[in-house]
Amino acid sequence: MLNTGIVRGFSKLTEEEKRNFIARICNDPTQAEDRLERFLMEDENERSQFLELSENTISSFHTPYGIAPNFLVNAKVYHVPLVIEESSVVAAASHSARFWAERGGFTVKSVTTVKLGHVYFRWFGAPSYIRERWHQLKLFLLERLKKLTINMVRRGGGILSLELLDETLTINNLYKLELKVETINSMGANFVNTCLEDMAEALEMFFTADDDHEEKKCQVAMAILSNYTPECTVTVEASCETDHLKPIAERLPVEVFADKLCLAYQIAHHDPSRAVTHNKGIMNGVDAVLMATGNDYRAAEAAAHAFAARDGQYRALSYCSLSNGVLSIGLTIPMALGTVGGITNLHPLARLSLEILGNPNAKELMGIVASVGLASNFAAVRSLVTTGIQKGHMRLHLSNILNTLNVNNGQREEAELYFSNRKVSFNAVKHFLHEISH
Protein backbone atom coordinates (compact mmCIF):
# COMPACT_ATOMS: atom_id res chain seq x y z
CA MET A 1 0.00 0.00 0.00
CA LEU A 2 1.30 3.44 -0.95
CA ASN A 3 2.01 6.06 1.69
CA THR A 4 -1.13 8.23 1.96
CA GLY A 5 0.64 11.36 3.20
CA ILE A 6 0.78 14.77 1.55
CA VAL A 7 1.10 14.66 -2.25
CA ARG A 8 2.34 17.56 -4.32
CA GLY A 9 1.59 18.27 -7.97
CA PHE A 10 -1.37 15.88 -8.18
CA SER A 11 -3.29 18.18 -10.54
CA LYS A 12 -0.36 18.13 -12.98
CA LEU A 13 -0.49 14.34 -13.41
CA THR A 14 -2.24 12.86 -16.42
CA GLU A 15 -5.66 11.26 -15.99
CA GLU A 16 -4.10 7.79 -16.08
CA GLU A 17 -1.34 8.72 -13.61
CA LYS A 18 -3.92 10.13 -11.15
CA ARG A 19 -6.01 6.97 -11.40
CA ASN A 20 -2.96 4.77 -10.92
CA PHE A 21 -1.80 6.82 -7.92
CA ILE A 22 -5.19 6.48 -6.18
CA ALA A 23 -5.49 2.78 -7.04
CA ARG A 24 -2.17 2.07 -5.31
CA ILE A 25 -3.61 3.51 -2.06
CA CYS A 26 -6.24 0.76 -2.07
CA ASN A 27 -5.89 -2.78 -0.71
CA ASP A 28 -6.19 -4.29 -4.20
CA PRO A 29 -4.73 -1.76 -6.68
CA THR A 30 -5.58 -3.84 -9.76
CA GLN A 31 -9.23 -4.20 -8.75
CA ALA A 32 -9.46 -0.51 -7.79
CA GLU A 33 -8.04 0.68 -11.10
CA ASP A 34 -10.36 -1.68 -12.97
CA ARG A 35 -13.40 -0.22 -11.17
CA LEU A 36 -12.32 3.35 -11.86
CA GLU A 37 -11.83 2.64 -15.57
CA ARG A 38 -15.03 0.60 -15.88
CA PHE A 39 -17.21 3.62 -15.11
CA LEU A 40 -15.61 5.93 -17.65
CA MET A 41 -17.42 6.72 -20.90
CA GLU A 42 -16.28 4.65 -23.87
CA ASP A 43 -16.70 7.41 -26.44
CA GLU A 44 -13.42 9.35 -26.43
CA ASN A 45 -14.98 12.76 -27.16
CA GLU A 46 -17.68 12.43 -24.49
CA ARG A 47 -15.17 11.00 -22.04
CA SER A 48 -12.77 13.91 -22.54
CA GLN A 49 -15.58 16.45 -22.23
CA PHE A 50 -16.92 14.80 -19.08
CA LEU A 51 -13.53 14.62 -17.38
CA GLU A 52 -13.03 18.33 -17.99
CA LEU A 53 -16.22 19.24 -16.11
CA SER A 54 -14.37 19.09 -12.80
CA GLU A 55 -10.85 19.12 -11.36
CA ASN A 56 -8.73 16.01 -10.75
CA THR A 57 -11.38 13.74 -12.27
CA ILE A 58 -10.34 10.08 -12.43
CA SER A 59 -13.68 8.37 -13.14
CA SER A 60 -17.44 8.96 -12.99
CA PHE A 61 -19.77 8.05 -10.13
CA HIS A 62 -22.96 6.50 -11.42
CA THR A 63 -26.29 7.26 -9.76
CA PRO A 64 -29.56 5.71 -11.01
CA TYR A 65 -31.36 7.75 -13.67
CA GLY A 66 -35.06 7.01 -13.55
CA ILE A 67 -38.43 8.40 -14.59
CA ALA A 68 -41.41 9.47 -12.49
CA PRO A 69 -44.25 9.44 -15.05
CA ASN A 70 -47.60 11.19 -15.24
CA PHE A 71 -46.96 14.59 -13.69
CA LEU A 72 -49.81 16.82 -14.80
CA VAL A 73 -48.63 20.41 -14.39
CA ASN A 74 -50.73 23.28 -15.74
CA ALA A 75 -52.73 20.76 -17.81
CA LYS A 76 -49.59 19.34 -19.48
CA VAL A 77 -48.25 15.85 -18.81
CA TYR A 78 -44.56 15.40 -18.01
CA HIS A 79 -42.58 12.21 -17.50
CA VAL A 80 -39.88 13.55 -15.22
CA PRO A 81 -36.26 12.32 -15.10
CA LEU A 82 -34.93 11.79 -11.56
CA VAL A 83 -31.33 11.11 -10.52
CA ILE A 84 -31.42 9.49 -7.09
CA GLU A 85 -30.27 6.24 -5.47
CA GLU A 86 -33.37 5.79 -3.27
CA SER A 87 -36.00 3.81 -5.15
CA SER A 88 -38.74 4.64 -2.64
CA VAL A 89 -38.50 8.33 -3.63
CA VAL A 90 -39.11 7.51 -7.30
CA ALA A 91 -41.91 5.07 -6.46
CA ALA A 92 -43.63 7.49 -4.08
CA ALA A 93 -43.36 10.46 -6.46
CA SER A 94 -44.75 8.35 -9.30
CA HIS A 95 -47.68 7.11 -7.22
CA SER A 96 -48.44 10.61 -5.97
CA ALA A 97 -48.18 12.04 -9.51
CA ARG A 98 -50.74 9.55 -10.85
CA PHE A 99 -53.09 10.20 -7.94
CA TRP A 100 -53.10 13.97 -8.47
CA ALA A 101 -53.14 13.70 -12.28
CA GLU A 102 -56.50 11.96 -12.00
CA ARG A 103 -57.74 14.85 -9.82
CA GLY A 104 -56.70 17.87 -11.89
CA GLY A 105 -52.95 17.75 -11.36
CA PHE A 106 -50.69 20.52 -10.08
CA THR A 107 -51.25 24.19 -10.83
CA VAL A 108 -48.47 26.76 -10.85
CA LYS A 109 -49.91 29.74 -9.00
CA SER A 110 -46.99 32.15 -9.27
CA VAL A 111 -43.40 32.37 -10.46
CA THR A 112 -40.91 35.14 -9.74
CA THR A 113 -37.36 35.08 -11.09
CA VAL A 114 -35.36 37.89 -9.50
CA LYS A 115 -31.75 37.03 -8.57
CA LEU A 116 -29.65 38.92 -6.02
CA GLY A 117 -26.02 39.88 -5.70
CA HIS A 118 -24.03 42.13 -3.37
CA VAL A 119 -20.88 44.18 -3.16
CA TYR A 120 -19.83 44.52 0.49
CA PHE A 121 -17.58 47.42 1.38
CA ARG A 122 -16.46 49.51 4.34
CA TRP A 123 -16.80 53.29 4.25
CA PHE A 124 -14.46 55.19 6.56
CA GLY A 125 -15.56 58.68 5.56
CA ALA A 126 -18.52 60.71 6.79
CA PRO A 127 -21.75 58.68 6.49
CA SER A 128 -23.57 61.69 5.07
CA TYR A 129 -21.06 61.97 2.22
CA ILE A 130 -21.78 58.55 0.73
CA ARG A 131 -25.52 59.21 0.88
CA GLU A 132 -25.05 62.56 -0.86
CA ARG A 133 -23.02 60.96 -3.65
CA TRP A 134 -25.27 57.89 -4.04
CA HIS A 135 -27.33 59.16 -6.98
CA GLN A 136 -24.24 60.06 -8.97
CA LEU A 137 -22.51 56.79 -8.02
CA LYS A 138 -25.55 54.74 -9.03
CA LEU A 139 -25.67 56.33 -12.49
CA PHE A 140 -21.93 55.73 -12.89
CA LEU A 141 -22.22 52.04 -11.97
CA LEU A 142 -25.27 51.37 -14.15
CA GLU A 143 -23.64 53.05 -17.12
CA ARG A 144 -20.57 50.84 -16.67
CA LEU A 145 -22.73 47.71 -16.56
CA LYS A 146 -24.35 48.37 -19.94
CA LYS A 147 -21.43 46.80 -21.79
CA LEU A 148 -21.85 43.59 -19.78
CA THR A 149 -25.63 43.35 -19.91
CA ILE A 150 -26.31 44.15 -23.56
CA ASN A 151 -26.84 40.51 -24.62
CA MET A 152 -28.94 39.69 -21.55
CA VAL A 153 -31.11 42.75 -22.24
CA ARG A 154 -31.63 41.55 -25.82
CA ARG A 155 -32.98 38.26 -24.43
CA GLY A 156 -35.40 40.14 -22.18
CA GLY A 157 -33.36 40.24 -18.97
CA GLY A 158 -30.90 42.61 -17.37
CA ILE A 159 -30.56 44.84 -14.31
CA LEU A 160 -33.79 45.42 -12.40
CA SER A 161 -32.53 47.61 -9.56
CA LEU A 162 -29.46 48.77 -7.67
CA GLU A 163 -29.65 49.94 -4.05
CA LEU A 164 -27.27 51.11 -1.33
CA LEU A 165 -27.94 49.41 2.01
CA ASP A 166 -26.55 50.58 5.35
CA GLU A 167 -25.27 47.64 7.45
CA THR A 168 -23.40 49.73 10.04
CA LEU A 169 -25.70 48.71 12.89
CA THR A 170 -24.51 45.14 12.36
CA ILE A 171 -20.84 45.72 11.53
CA ASN A 172 -19.03 49.02 11.93
CA ASN A 173 -18.60 50.99 8.69
CA LEU A 174 -20.20 48.25 6.58
CA TYR A 175 -22.38 49.00 3.54
CA LYS A 176 -23.52 46.88 0.62
CA LEU A 177 -24.71 47.44 -2.90
CA GLU A 178 -27.65 45.16 -3.70
CA LEU A 179 -28.13 44.28 -7.36
CA LYS A 180 -31.36 42.65 -8.56
CA VAL A 181 -31.16 40.89 -11.90
CA GLU A 182 -33.36 39.01 -14.36
CA THR A 183 -31.41 36.28 -16.18
CA ILE A 184 -34.30 34.69 -18.16
CA ASN A 185 -33.46 31.01 -18.89
CA SER A 186 -29.98 31.09 -17.41
CA MET A 187 -29.32 30.37 -13.73
CA GLY A 188 -27.11 33.43 -14.08
CA ALA A 189 -24.40 32.89 -11.46
CA ASN A 190 -21.52 33.78 -13.78
CA PHE A 191 -23.41 36.73 -15.25
CA VAL A 192 -24.30 38.17 -11.84
CA ASN A 193 -20.81 37.68 -10.44
CA THR A 194 -19.24 39.34 -13.49
CA CYS A 195 -21.49 42.37 -13.00
CA LEU A 196 -20.73 42.52 -9.28
CA GLU A 197 -16.97 42.34 -9.71
CA ASP A 198 -17.13 45.12 -12.30
CA MET A 199 -19.15 47.20 -9.81
CA ALA A 200 -16.59 46.55 -7.07
CA GLU A 201 -13.79 47.83 -9.29
CA ALA A 202 -15.84 50.85 -10.35
CA LEU A 203 -16.81 51.63 -6.75
CA GLU A 204 -13.20 52.04 -5.65
CA MET A 205 -12.42 53.96 -8.84
CA PHE A 206 -15.30 56.38 -8.20
CA PHE A 207 -14.01 57.35 -4.77
CA THR A 208 -10.30 57.40 -5.64
CA ALA A 209 -10.46 61.01 -6.80
CA ASP A 210 -12.00 61.98 -3.45
CA ASP A 211 -9.36 60.25 -1.31
CA ASP A 212 -6.76 62.41 0.38
CA HIS A 213 -4.23 59.61 -0.32
CA GLU A 214 -3.47 59.34 3.39
CA GLU A 215 -6.46 57.17 4.21
CA LYS A 216 -8.56 55.09 1.84
CA LYS A 217 -12.20 55.88 2.60
CA CYS A 218 -13.71 53.04 0.56
CA GLN A 219 -12.54 49.46 1.02
CA VAL A 220 -14.28 46.68 -0.91
CA ALA A 221 -14.57 43.43 1.04
CA MET A 222 -16.12 41.14 -1.55
CA ALA A 223 -18.53 40.90 -4.48
CA ILE A 224 -20.72 37.79 -4.79
CA LEU A 225 -24.17 36.64 -5.84
CA SER A 226 -26.56 35.41 -3.15
CA ASN A 227 -28.04 31.94 -3.28
CA TYR A 228 -30.79 33.25 -1.03
CA THR A 229 -33.45 34.11 -3.58
CA PRO A 230 -36.68 35.12 -1.79
CA GLU A 231 -37.82 36.91 -4.96
CA CYS A 232 -37.09 33.95 -7.22
CA THR A 233 -39.82 31.57 -6.09
CA VAL A 234 -42.48 29.24 -7.42
CA THR A 235 -45.81 28.28 -5.85
CA VAL A 236 -47.66 25.11 -6.87
CA GLU A 237 -50.91 23.72 -5.52
CA ALA A 238 -53.21 20.73 -5.91
CA SER A 239 -56.65 20.01 -4.48
CA CYS A 240 -59.47 17.48 -4.50
CA GLU A 241 -62.66 16.65 -2.68
CA THR A 242 -62.07 14.54 0.42
CA ASP A 243 -64.21 11.72 -1.03
CA HIS A 244 -61.51 11.31 -3.70
CA LEU A 245 -58.92 10.48 -1.03
CA LYS A 246 -60.42 7.03 -0.36
CA PRO A 247 -57.96 5.05 -2.58
CA ILE A 248 -54.98 6.23 -0.51
CA ALA A 249 -56.59 6.38 2.96
CA GLU A 250 -55.53 2.80 3.90
CA ARG A 251 -58.92 1.83 5.37
CA LEU A 252 -59.17 5.03 7.42
CA PRO A 253 -62.42 7.00 7.03
CA VAL A 254 -61.61 9.79 4.56
CA GLU A 255 -62.59 12.47 7.08
CA VAL A 256 -60.13 11.04 9.62
CA PHE A 257 -57.44 10.65 6.96
CA ALA A 258 -57.84 14.24 5.73
CA ASP A 259 -57.79 15.57 9.29
CA LYS A 260 -54.59 13.64 10.10
CA LEU A 261 -52.96 14.95 6.91
CA CYS A 262 -53.70 18.55 7.85
CA LEU A 263 -52.52 17.96 11.41
CA ALA A 264 -49.19 16.58 10.11
CA TYR A 265 -48.64 19.71 8.02
CA GLN A 266 -49.56 21.92 10.99
CA ILE A 267 -47.03 20.13 13.18
CA ALA A 268 -44.34 20.67 10.53
CA HIS A 269 -45.23 24.37 10.43
CA HIS A 270 -44.78 24.84 14.18
CA ASP A 271 -42.14 22.29 15.21
CA PRO A 272 -38.63 22.72 13.69
CA SER A 273 -37.74 19.14 14.68
CA ARG A 274 -40.44 17.87 12.35
CA ALA A 275 -40.05 20.66 9.76
CA VAL A 276 -36.48 19.68 8.90
CA THR A 277 -37.48 16.12 7.98
CA HIS A 278 -40.67 17.37 6.31
CA ASN A 279 -38.63 19.66 4.06
CA LYS A 280 -36.09 16.94 3.41
CA GLY A 281 -38.96 14.98 1.88
CA ILE A 282 -39.64 17.90 -0.45
CA MET A 283 -35.98 18.17 -1.44
CA ASN A 284 -35.84 14.42 -2.18
CA GLY A 285 -37.90 15.15 -5.28
CA VAL A 286 -36.50 18.61 -6.01
CA ASP A 287 -32.84 17.57 -5.89
CA ALA A 288 -33.43 14.51 -8.05
CA VAL A 289 -34.85 16.63 -10.91
CA LEU A 290 -32.15 19.26 -10.51
CA MET A 291 -29.46 16.58 -10.74
CA ALA A 292 -31.07 15.15 -13.87
CA THR A 293 -31.26 18.56 -15.58
CA GLY A 294 -27.77 19.72 -14.62
CA ASN A 295 -28.90 22.38 -12.15
CA ASP A 296 -27.21 23.34 -8.89
CA TYR A 297 -29.06 21.35 -6.23
CA ARG A 298 -26.69 22.61 -3.52
CA ALA A 299 -27.75 26.21 -4.16
CA ALA A 300 -31.39 25.14 -4.15
CA GLU A 301 -30.97 23.35 -0.81
CA ALA A 302 -29.32 26.37 0.80
CA ALA A 303 -31.99 28.75 -0.52
CA ALA A 304 -34.86 26.49 0.51
CA HIS A 305 -33.71 26.07 4.10
CA ALA A 306 -32.97 29.78 4.51
CA PHE A 307 -36.43 30.55 3.12
CA ALA A 308 -37.96 28.09 5.59
CA ALA A 309 -36.54 30.21 8.44
CA ARG A 310 -37.36 33.62 6.99
CA ASP A 311 -39.62 34.64 9.89
CA GLY A 312 -37.07 33.67 12.54
CA GLN A 313 -38.20 30.08 13.06
CA TYR A 314 -37.55 27.13 10.77
CA ARG A 315 -40.88 25.96 9.30
CA ALA A 316 -42.36 23.62 6.69
CA LEU A 317 -42.17 24.90 3.12
CA SER A 318 -45.41 23.19 2.13
CA TYR A 319 -48.90 23.60 3.54
CA CYS A 320 -52.28 21.89 3.67
CA SER A 321 -55.84 23.09 4.26
CA LEU A 322 -59.24 21.48 4.58
CA SER A 323 -62.34 23.53 3.83
CA ASN A 324 -65.87 22.66 2.75
CA GLY A 325 -64.95 19.09 1.94
CA VAL A 326 -61.92 20.02 -0.19
CA LEU A 327 -58.33 19.15 0.71
CA SER A 328 -55.66 21.46 -0.73
CA ILE A 329 -51.88 21.15 -0.59
CA GLY A 330 -49.30 23.67 -1.76
CA LEU A 331 -45.63 24.56 -1.80
CA THR A 332 -43.77 27.85 -2.13
CA ILE A 333 -40.04 27.41 -2.64
CA PRO A 334 -37.15 29.59 -3.87
CA MET A 335 -35.51 28.13 -6.95
CA ALA A 336 -32.98 29.79 -9.27
CA LEU A 337 -32.80 27.44 -12.26
CA GLY A 338 -31.39 27.47 -15.74
CA THR A 339 -32.20 25.65 -18.97
CA VAL A 340 -29.29 27.11 -20.95
CA GLY A 341 -25.61 27.48 -20.16
CA GLY A 342 -23.44 25.65 -17.67
CA ILE A 343 -23.60 21.88 -17.37
CA THR A 344 -27.05 21.78 -19.00
CA ASN A 345 -25.31 22.30 -22.35
CA LEU A 346 -22.33 20.05 -21.61
CA HIS A 347 -23.69 16.91 -19.96
CA PRO A 348 -25.36 14.54 -22.49
CA LEU A 349 -27.98 13.28 -20.03
CA ALA A 350 -28.74 16.77 -18.75
CA ARG A 351 -29.53 17.79 -22.33
CA LEU A 352 -31.61 14.64 -22.78
CA SER A 353 -33.52 15.32 -19.55
CA LEU A 354 -34.60 18.72 -20.82
CA GLU A 355 -35.58 17.14 -24.14
CA ILE A 356 -37.71 14.54 -22.32
CA LEU A 357 -39.45 17.44 -20.55
CA GLY A 358 -40.14 19.16 -23.87
CA ASN A 359 -37.31 21.71 -23.57
CA PRO A 360 -39.07 23.91 -20.99
CA ASN A 361 -38.00 27.46 -20.26
CA ALA A 362 -36.74 28.29 -16.77
CA LYS A 363 -40.18 29.24 -15.40
CA GLU A 364 -41.76 26.04 -16.73
CA LEU A 365 -38.96 23.97 -15.24
CA MET A 366 -39.47 25.68 -11.87
CA GLY A 367 -43.11 24.57 -11.94
CA ILE A 368 -42.21 20.99 -12.84
CA VAL A 369 -39.53 20.73 -10.14
CA ALA A 370 -41.77 22.22 -7.45
CA SER A 371 -44.56 19.80 -8.42
CA VAL A 372 -42.22 16.84 -7.98
CA GLY A 373 -41.16 18.23 -4.59
CA LEU A 374 -44.77 18.62 -3.47
CA ALA A 375 -45.69 15.14 -4.74
CA SER A 376 -42.76 13.58 -2.86
CA ASN A 377 -43.73 15.46 0.28
CA PHE A 378 -47.39 14.45 0.05
CA ALA A 379 -46.47 10.80 -0.45
CA ALA A 380 -44.25 10.85 2.65
CA VAL A 381 -46.85 12.55 4.86
CA ARG A 382 -49.54 10.21 3.60
CA SER A 383 -47.38 7.23 4.65
CA LEU A 384 -46.68 8.76 8.05
CA VAL A 385 -50.35 9.15 8.94
CA THR A 386 -51.35 5.69 7.64
CA THR A 387 -48.97 2.71 7.42
CA GLY A 388 -45.84 4.47 8.68
CA ILE A 389 -42.74 5.37 6.74
CA GLN A 390 -40.87 2.12 7.40
CA LYS A 391 -43.06 -0.10 5.24
CA GLY A 392 -41.66 1.35 2.02
CA HIS A 393 -38.19 1.86 3.42
CA MET A 394 -37.94 -1.75 4.57
CA ARG A 395 -38.67 -3.01 1.05
CA LEU A 396 -35.72 -0.95 -0.16
CA HIS A 397 -33.58 -2.13 2.78
CA LEU A 398 -34.40 -5.76 2.01
CA SER A 399 -33.53 -5.28 -1.66
CA ASN A 400 -30.18 -3.73 -0.75
CA ILE A 401 -29.36 -6.60 1.62
CA LEU A 402 -30.29 -9.21 -1.00
CA ASN A 403 -28.11 -7.46 -3.56
CA THR A 404 -25.21 -7.42 -1.11
CA LEU A 405 -25.61 -11.17 -0.53
CA ASN A 406 -25.80 -11.93 -4.28
CA VAL A 407 -28.94 -14.08 -4.04
CA ASN A 408 -30.56 -15.78 -7.05
CA ASN A 409 -34.08 -14.97 -8.27
CA GLY A 410 -35.66 -17.88 -6.38
CA GLN A 411 -34.07 -16.86 -3.07
CA ARG A 412 -35.11 -13.25 -3.67
CA GLU A 413 -38.76 -14.20 -4.21
CA GLU A 414 -38.84 -16.36 -1.08
CA ALA A 415 -37.19 -13.63 1.01
CA GLU A 416 -39.53 -10.92 -0.23
CA LEU A 417 -42.55 -13.09 0.61
CA TYR A 418 -41.20 -14.07 4.03
CA PHE A 419 -40.29 -10.51 5.07
CA SER A 420 -43.45 -8.89 3.69
CA ASN A 421 -44.84 -8.79 7.24
CA ARG A 422 -41.65 -9.16 9.29
CA LYS A 423 -38.94 -6.81 10.48
CA VAL A 424 -35.90 -6.64 8.23
CA SER A 425 -32.29 -6.74 9.44
CA PHE A 426 -29.09 -8.00 7.86
CA ASN A 427 -28.74 -10.84 10.35
CA ALA A 428 -32.38 -11.86 9.99
CA VAL A 429 -32.11 -12.02 6.20
CA LYS A 430 -28.82 -13.90 6.35
CA HIS A 431 -30.30 -16.43 8.80
CA PHE A 432 -33.39 -16.93 6.60
CA LEU A 433 -31.26 -17.54 3.50
CA HIS A 434 -29.17 -20.05 5.44
CA GLU A 435 -32.33 -21.89 6.56
CA ILE A 436 -33.83 -22.21 3.07
CA SER A 437 -30.57 -23.38 1.55
CA HIS A 438 -30.11 -26.28 4.01
Steps between C-alpha positions, in 0.01 A plus 500: 500500500630844405571762764186717527677813624514841335532489120624790293425571135204261479308730264793495256487121457325352199158340543656153491776593747242641746291184475805280548616705800161466674470130414832429673356644825237225499535146636470349151646753252415292192135464601477869596642619169268264313196646680608857431549429129180296469282802577660731246319579175614293203458776243828694501344841427230467767751357745740791450219754531366335815839482670550871439181591688685485831852503644712189561235273348604134484166329429124559515267409786181345371167576666173345375320704234130426512163639396202607710216497244165675481564840655215723389618859541290787365300248293814358333634151567869455580698181551770634728862377512633447854860432604491338843615175662190455720237302312226583751524869401439418133220256584328742738527797262361289216207376708424850625526643146244251366265565791499877447496473119164326528376789718604802293875488553726777628444867425778757498356798685792741473859522381749777572855494365700781659861414593710689755863596532699725733815705521605534865725790589612709796466878491734690731390849400204703623177297470318801358751528215428158351126566515547835326703340221275193461294627206809590301673173595196295399488659154874440460471131592195433282663668203807279545284187511338566162792343315458179701122476487432580135447136394290418807283806431448380142365171639258688725704510821746737660534723806177558691626719784807616689481617862738617772433330834639617834628206710687709759270398785619143447867558417681830540543697176340226289282575196386288208381556148206272420452412134177337380520324166280312254695227318211341302584132427848508648566428868721806465771446762788589268311795353411644841849451640657666195275803549576515872876482457484778241298708749756435774780628278295802394403578860861541610578692181212742564629597843871505413484861384346597835764327714760716669753220430576473871201283582290292263136579576349216296617142546326222307471175695345271241259476207281189469155385395261377769352153487225631725234586245177601679386679183573204274227262613234267367167404657315183398175361635270201461156428643218247498181417682559289810286218355770459233759417767350155567746302278798618707339515847606142594161403647475820705175697461581779253402768752746357754769461234460859377505633856820307581663631181426860594618441856833362370555813291408721797753321719769554235411870490545547875764245603851543348589142599230373267539779241857402414400144408181625333704729275754228435213304347432792267866527401514125426294573190640846427866396512441194284358712214770763540769232477339357187481841329849616596387766747669596826315301766737626771394860436136393501542321834665802661233738368213274603615458859574871541154577361347254747642712785418841355274602790755403765387141552565205271167383353352266239519628143176329401151541641162329513144620559160339532190705425147413392592143419803593287859413590767731356878469514758752383867589496686829467873456449789718377664354192753666268518265201641503152419318177791646302868537579717317749484123530155490337674552165798275574364186665333263247238374746424849628421602142292185455309568823392840373402342168287240682326790677431672168783755530324720758607855573626583849156595637342180367780293649449671837136389493590142410768474770276649769221258403734204544606639839139539612408152373793344688403688814134399477592135450722505810240670721231266374716202605570653840133539589400154370738202478813676626810590306687175566281278284640645178847551640525139615427374148795706379714382794418137423587548133835655591582213737407239238718675244790504745460125558481424125186285524338330199148581378342209689659602831396861440135405446492284813665773709266771376198283584635402842591856604184662362361510855819463705771735619804517275861490621820374342535216749136398464527484121829312515352247745191450280713439190709249694184316612350468151826383348546210746 
